[in-house]
Amino acid sequence: MLGVSTASPDNRPAAGQAPNAPAPALVKRAFSGIQPTADSLHLGNYLGALKQWVALQDDYDCVYSVVDLHALTVSPEPEALRRRVRATAAQFLAAGVDPDKSILFVQSQVPQHAQLTWLLNCLTGFGEAGRMTQFKDKSTKLGSQGVTVGLFDYPVLMAADILLYDAQVVPVGEDQRQHLELSRTLAERLNSRFGEGTAQVPEALIVKATAKIHDLQEPAAKMSKTGHPAGIIELLDPPEVIVKRIKSAVTDSGTEVRWNPEEQPGLANLLGIYAALTGQSVEAIVAAYEGKMYGHLKQDLAQIVVEALAPFRERTALYLADPAQLDAILSSGAQRAEQIAATVYGRMAERFGLGPELPPA
Ligand code: AQP
């Protein structure tokens, strides 16, 4: 926990506050999660989400989760899921998530996520959930035989993740905007049905420049764990793979380096990655490559990515070499997360009429 807050660490009301209301915190809370659906995260996950997570830690009370219940929607092998939970947590830590500042935990270790999902299911319209574009895209790819109720319900579980921590901000990439809107709608619905203060209405924190890192082979699509393998840069890729992927990235027609996302989306994607990793503006990069060819830019960018990811790979390996320490960090994080989640779930469940009534506020 960071800075000064009127809320106790578990967000219980301070003395003199109504027992059945969210505690007003001076320090805003951020929540986000990433699915353990691959052994390595990719550059889109890092630039779109994880980088913001790390930056928020100094100003926000941060809660970050390896969302393994979400990963069940792609039917992983049990052993692969266990391995990826640890690998994903190790990558959060290697990227700079600090367990002394932030709560870092595995979603399935806090039972209130599944419990609150049920309550929210009973407030979510079937048509409303069916309009989620990610569900439509994924279910089209899977075909009717492969689509589960879990995949359909994914955005409701995500709303539960966020509302359980009274989160004000949710750092995510552009692809999660619609899901975030549903979380906001459900929070507002809880407040209008059961009274203001039942739920905190969250805001998406989406950084425009890195909101959508594109697939290197298919620049119209987002870089994705389930995309074309040659279109992804995995954070744990060895240097030779990174160099090969960047050199073979699709860069549209033409040879000059310029910023034109509509006509040259492949090149614009490389410029965006370059800018995000070096902190330079796109204009400065374009000016520096005046008179040079795409090949020069790709060669330099490959070096920049290799150098940026080398220490990350080393730190991840160190965390993975000590699974007992990793498990201890996650177990302590789960205890801290559950303290908050139990209080918020209790408040919401009571308003639904579950369990004994609390004394009036
Ligand atoms: N290409 C991207 N650009 C920017 N942000 C991205 N994110 C994902 N891809 C990009 C952000 O990363 C976080 C973690 O996402 P997730 O693992 O929970 O699920 P996802 O969005 O489905 O990620 P993937 O890797 O792209 O997986 P699949 O293949 O399943 O679609 C989120 O904040 C997301 O916005």
Boltz pocket constraint, residues with backbone or C-beta under 6 A from the ligand:
constraints:
  - pocket:
      binder: B
      contacts: [[A, 33], [A, 34], [A, 35], [A, 36], [A, 37], [A, 42], [A, 44], [A, 45], [A, 46], [A, 47], [A, 48], [A, 49], [A, 171], [A, 172], [A, 173], [A, 174], [A, 175], [A, 176], [A, 210], [A, 211], [A, 212], [A, 213], [A, 214], [A, 222], [A, 223], [A, 224], [A, 225], [A, 226], [A, 227]]
      max_distance: 6.0
